[in-house]
Amino acid sequence: MQAIDARNLTKSFGDLVAVDGISFSIASGEIFGLLGPNGAGKTTTISMLSTMQKPTSGTATVNGHDVVTREDDVRKSIGIVFQDQSLDEELTAYENMDFHGRLYRIGGEERRRRIGELLALVGLADRKDDLVKTYSGGMRRRLEIARGLLHEPKVLFLDEPTLGLDPQTRNHLWEYIARLNNEKGITIILTTHYMEEADRLCDRIAIVDRGTIVALDTAENLKHSIGGDVVTITSPDPDKIADLLTAPWVSGIERHDGSVTVRLQEADRHIPGIVTAIHQSGIGINSLSVRKPTLEDVFLHYTGKTIRDEEADGKETIRMFQRARRR
Ligand SMILES: Nc1ncnc2c1ncn2[C@@H]1O[C@H](COP(=O)(O)OP(=O)(O)OP(=O)(O)O)[C@@H](O)[C@H]1O
């Protein structure tokens, strides 16, 4: 069964089309990533799927329930961890979980059992009686994920689950997310700016830009789709180099400020010829590197832009500032 099926899902805010007729399906048990820069429409997409916002047009079902006409059924079958933290800092982890369990009317014995199991799953069992205000960022995020699973949802939405966490904590959290997908078979749909996160965690990735899905496949296939190796040449005159490389084995060329990126099959075979041709034309080369394509290259290929991790970190700084002002 499909866990999620979206057809021409669209959301406009006045003149701005935040999500522009996107369609995709997610199979039960998949980890599915929406990867894109700030403002691409990722959060709006999962807000519609999780019934927090109504689509302007189009349809979607989650666990077989329509997100507009069967809102309550959708809500009962999903867990949500959105970007803004919603834990009570003055309560312990256990108390936060317990409060949430009562809201969902989960009976006493069962509630205690689930809380124990989930806190163990996210590695917080031994800190369950500590106040949340003593927790690190990574621990809070793990607690939020555990809380989102308390009512045993089939689908879990994670909006930027590792935003602003340091690389080590991020790695740790990926392990927990992968584990709960493995052990509990939960379908996970997450949004991210982080290429590595999408690459490491997701079975399939939808690359989102300006409200549309520009590419959707496994990380492997996406990288393969742009063809061969990536050769980056930095030079005082990258435009001239790009004009020079017209051979049929060049599958793509992108010009950037100060460099040119060339995609080609079997780079090892062609590089000597490329270097000779550039030298014979009297063009200087500052550096030349060869590597396999990354998701960054895929994104650049489909959108003409780069996503940088700093974008995400910059956003987290703004959020922290906003949170501090609210207190
Ligand atoms: N409630 C709203 N009212 C008006 N515009 C909105 C609203 N919510 C989102 N937008 C706009 O819709 C576009 C998509 O926003 P969205 O938050 O979905 O993007 P995103 O890919 O999740 O980016 P981010 O990671 O920054 O949240 C942006 O231009 C944003 O400013």
The ligand as an SDF file (V2000), in Angstrom:
LIG
                    3D

 31 33  0  0  0  0  0  0  0  0999 V2000
    1.9810   31.3250    5.8030 N   0  0  0  0  0  0  0  0  0  0  0  0
    2.6180   31.8390    4.7670 C   0  0  0  0  0  0  0  0  0  0  0  0
    2.2430   33.0090    4.2400 N   0  0  0  0  0  0  0  0  0  0  0  0
    2.8900   33.5250    3.1600 C   0  0  0  0  0  0  0  0  0  0  0  0
    3.9330   32.9450    2.5380 N   0  0  0  0  0  0  0  0  0  0  0  0
    4.3630   31.7750    3.0350 C   0  0  0  0  0  0  0  0  0  0  0  0
    3.7390   31.1590    4.1730 C   0  0  0  0  0  0  0  0  0  0  0  0
    4.3750   29.9870    4.4150 N   0  0  0  0  0  0  0  0  0  0  0  0
    5.3490   29.8900    3.5000 C   0  0  0  0  0  0  0  0  0  0  0  0
    5.3490   30.9500    2.6790 N   0  0  0  0  0  0  0  0  0  0  0  0
    6.2410   31.1750    1.5340 C   0  0  0  0  0  0  0  0  0  0  0  0
    6.1550   30.0340    0.6990 O   0  0  0  0  0  0  0  0  0  0  0  0
    7.4220   29.6940    0.1600 C   0  0  0  0  0  0  0  0  0  0  0  0
    7.7660   28.2680    0.5450 C   0  0  0  0  0  0  0  0  0  0  0  0
    8.0040   28.2210    1.9460 O   0  0  0  0  0  0  0  0  0  0  0  0
    8.3690   26.8790    2.7120 P   0  0  0  0  0  0  0  0  0  0  0  0
    8.5260   27.2230    4.1650 O   0  0  0  0  0  0  0  0  0  0  0  0
    7.4180   25.8210    2.3420 O   0  0  0  0  0  0  0  0  0  0  0  0
    9.7700   26.5410    2.0670 O   0  0  0  0  0  0  0  0  0  0  0  0
   10.8480   25.5240    2.5720 P   0  0  0  0  0  0  0  0  0  0  0  0
   11.3680   24.8300    1.3830 O   0  0  0  0  0  0  0  0  0  0  0  0
   10.3190   24.6710    3.6600 O   0  0  0  0  0  0  0  0  0  0  0  0
   11.9420   26.4780    3.1320 O   0  0  0  0  0  0  0  0  0  0  0  0
   12.4310   26.6090    4.6060 P   0  0  0  0  0  0  0  0  0  0  0  0
   13.3960   25.5230    4.7520 O   0  0  0  0  0  0  0  0  0  0  0  0
   13.0330   27.9620    4.6130 O   0  0  0  0  0  0  0  0  0  0  0  0
   11.2420   26.4740    5.5160 O   0  0  0  0  0  0  0  0  0  0  0  0
    8.3980   30.7270    0.7020 C   0  0  0  0  0  0  0  0  0  0  0  0
    8.5490   31.7390   -0.2600 O   0  0  0  0  0  0  0  0  0  0  0  0
    7.7030   31.2500    1.9350 C   0  0  0  0  0  0  0  0  0  0  0  0
    8.0980   32.5750    2.1970 O   0  0  0  0  0  0  0  0  0  0  0  0
  1  2  1  0
  2  3  1  0
  2  7  2  0
  3  4  2  0
  4  5  1  0
  5  6  2  0
  6  7  1  0
  6 10  1  0
  7  8  1  0
  8  9  2  0
  9 10  1  0
 10 11  1  0
 11 12  1  0
 11 30  1  0
 12 13  1  0
 13 14  1  0
 13 28  1  0
 14 15  1  0
 15 16  1  0
 16 17  2  0
 16 18  1  0
 16 19  1  0
 19 20  1  0
 20 21  2  0
 20 22  1  0
 20 23  1  0
 23 24  1  0
 24 25  2  0
 24 26  1  0
 24 27  1  0
 28 29  1  0
 28 30  1  0
 30 31  1  0
M  END
$$$$
